[in-house]
Amino acid sequence: MKIFAHISWLYATIIIFLAMTMMIIFFPVVPKPYAPKIASWFIRLALFMPVRVIGKEDPDTEMFLLNHQSDIDIGLMETITKRDLAWVAKKELFDVPFYGLVVKLPEDIAVERESKSSLIKLIADCKDRLDKGRVITMFPEGTRTKTGRMRTFKPGAKMVADKFKLRVQPVVLIETAKHYDIKRFYHRPGRLTAIYLPAFNADKSDKEWLKRLQAEMQETYDKYASKG
C-alpha cells in the first residue's frame, strides 16, 4: 500500500508543479484573480478532490481566517470563493526559487516573524490590498499542524483585523493532511470539507475574540473530523 501511496503522491506533486507553472506563465495575460483560481481548479480536478462546503460565505467579508494542515489548503480555498484573495505568508516563501513567483505575482503579503518593521509593513500592505478590493486571507496558526489540535493563533491576525475594523469570517478545513502530505509522500483522493462559520466585525476593545475564535474553530473541527 505504501508503494501505491508514494506513486499517487508523485502524481499529485507533478500536478501541483504543473499548475504552478501554468499560473506563472499565464498570469500576465489572464485577468485577476483568475490565474490562481484556474490553477487551483486544475489541481482539485486532477487530484479527484470534490469539496463539500458547509455554511455560506459572507459577501461582505474582508478577512478570511483558516486552520492549516496541508499544501492543498490554499488551492481549496481559492476554489470555494470568487473573491480575490491576498494571502499572508512567511517572507522566506517569497525567496524560494520558482515557488516565490507563485506568491509574488499575485502580490500576496510577506510577513517576517518577530520583526517590528515587518509588522509595520504588514499593516501597510494589508491596507493596500484592502483598498484594491481584495480579501486578506491568513492562517493564524502560522504553520501547518497535522495532529488535529490547532496551534495557538498568532496575534497578527487580530492586529490587522482590529486596525481596519474588518469583517472577519472563519473557515474550518477538515483533515486536509489526510489527502495530501508533501513530507510524508502521501496523497489520497477523496472529498474535502470546508466549513464557513458566521462572520463578525473585529472589535479592538474585545481582547479575547481571537482566543474565543480558536476555540470555536477547534470545536467545529472536532465535530466533523473522523474519529478513527
N, C-alpha and C positions, 0 to 999 in steps of 0.2 A: 504493500500500500504506500510506503514511503516513496518508492520509486515513481509511482504514478503521481503522487502529490508533488514531487520535485519537477516532473515533466510538466505538470499543469502550471506550477509556479513559473517555470521558464517561459512557457507560452504567455502567461499573463504579464510577465515582466517585459517581454518583447512587445506586446500590445501597448503597454503603458509607454514604453520608449517611443514607439511609432506615433502614438497620439501626441506626445510632447513635441516630437519632431514636426508633425503636421501643424501644430499650433504655432510653432516658431516660424515656419515657412510662410504660412498663410496669414499670420497676424497683420502684416502691413496692408493686406487687401480685403480683409474681412471686417465689416463694421463691428464696433464694440457693442456688447461684450461677447460676441458670438464665437470667436476663436476658442476661448477656454471651454465654452459650453459644448461646441461641436466635438472637441477633443474628449471631453468628459462623457458625452453620449456614446462616442465610439468605444471608449473603454468599457462602459457598462454593458453595451450590447454585445461586444466581442467576448466579454468575460461571463456572459449569461447571468447577469445580476439584475433581475427585476427589483423594484422597490415598492414596499408598502409604506404609504405616507399616512400617518395618523395626525389628526388635528389640521388646522388651517393656518396658512401664512397670513400674517397681518400686513396689509398693503402699506401701512404707514411705518413699518419697521425701519429703523435707521442703523441698528446694530444686531447682528446675529451672534449668539454665544453657543458654541458646540463643545461636547466632550470629544476626546481624540484617542483613537485606538490604532488606526491603520492608515497607510498611504492612500487608500481609496476614499478617505473621508472627504477630501476636498472635491474630488470628482463627483461623489454622491451629492453633496450639497449644491454643486453647480447645476445638476440636472433636475433638482426639485424646486428651483426658483428661477424666474425670468429676470430677477434683479441683477444689476451689475455689482458684483461683489469685490470689495477691496480687502484682500486677505492681509492680516498682520502676521508676520513670520520672523523667525530669528535671522539676524543680519548675516550670519555665516552661510545661510542657504543661498543668499544672493550672490555669494562669491564662489559657489560650486560651479565648476565648468559645465556647460550645457544647461543643467537644471536652473542655474541662475537666470538664464534668459526667460524661463517659464514664469518667473515671478517679477522680473524686471520689465518685460514688455507690457504687461497689463497695468504697470505702475502699482503693484502691491506695496505694502508698507513694511519696511525693515525696522526691527527694534533690537537694540543691544542691551542685554540684561545687565543690571547693576550699574547702569551709566545714566547719570543725571542729564547730561547733554542729549543723550538718545531719547530720554523721556520728553524733553522739550521738543525735539524734532518729531517724535511720535504725535504729540498734540497738534503740531503744525501740519503734518502730513494728513492726519485724520480730518482736520478742518478742510484742507484742500479737496480731499476725496468726497467729503460730505457736500461741499459746495458744487461738486460736479454731479451730484445726484446718486452717488454710489452708496452701498451699504457696507459699513465696517463689519468685518467678519473675523472672529477670533476664537482660538482655543484657549480658554482661560487657565487650563491646567499647565500650559506652557510646553508640554511634550506629550508623547504618547504613553498610555498605560494600558496594559492588557489583562490586568487582574480582575477587572470589573469594578474596582474601587477607584473612584476619581481622586486624583491628586488635589491638594488644596489649591483653590483658584488664586491666581496671581492678582494683585491689586490693580494692575494696569487697565484691565477691562473696566473696572468701576471708575477709575480716574478719568478715562476718556468719556464714558457714558455720563458721569456727573458733570464734567466740564461743559459739555454741549447739551445737557438735559435731553439725552437721546431716548427714543422709544426702542426698548430692547426686547428681542424675542429669543428665548432659549430654544435650542433644537437638540434633542437627545438621539444619538445614533447607537443602535443596539448591536453589540458583538461583531463589529466590522472586522476585527482582527481574526475572527474565525473564518473569514473568507479570503483575506489576503494579508500575508505577513512576509515582508521582504527579507527580514533577518532569519526567519525560520524556514525559508524556501518553501512556503506553503501557499496554495491557492485552492479554494473550493467554491465552485459556482453555487448559486442559491439566492434566495430572496433576502434582500436587505430591508431593514426597518428604520424609518426616520420619524420622529415624533415632534411636532410643533407644540410647544407649551404656550400658554397665554402670554401675550406681550404686556409690557408695563413701562411706565415712564420713570427713568432714573431720577432719584431724589438724593441730592448731596447730603441733606440733613439726616437721611436714614443710613446710619453707619453699618448696618448689618445686612443690607439687602443682598450683597454678593454671597455671604455665608448662607443665608436662607435659600438663595437660588441654587447653590451647590447641593444642599440637602434635598430640594425638590427634584432636581435633575437626577440625583442618585436614587431617590425613591422611585422615580419613573423608570429608570434603567433596570432596577431590581425587579420591578413588576413585569417587564417584558422579556428580560433575559432568560435563556433556557436554564433549567435547574440541574441539568445533567452535566 
